[in-house]
């Protein structure tokens, strides 16, 4: 899986273009992401070029997740924006 992700990043940067993680292209500015952690509600607002959390601008959800938890997390996974590998889909056919 890592090789596939790295290949995708490499291909997207050929010709001098810049890589933008898919999470940033899927969530529009103005969206508020909310996560309750240890009985405290954390709110993150998506803005152009990153995220606002408690008045500070961050380029990465993972940095925010680390700030909240004190440990390394995948930001999209911490905020529920990315499913764990092998997790069942919420989509129902029909």
Secondary structure as UniProt FT lines:
FT   HELIX           2..13
FT   HELIX           14..16
FT   HELIX           22..26
FT   TURN            29..30
FT   STRAND          32..37
FT   TURN            38..39
FT   STRAND          40..47
FT   TURN            48..49
FT   STRAND          50..53
FT   TURN            54..55
FT   STRAND          56..58
FT   HELIX           61..69
FT   HELIX           75..78
FT   TURN            79..80
FT   TURN            85..86
//
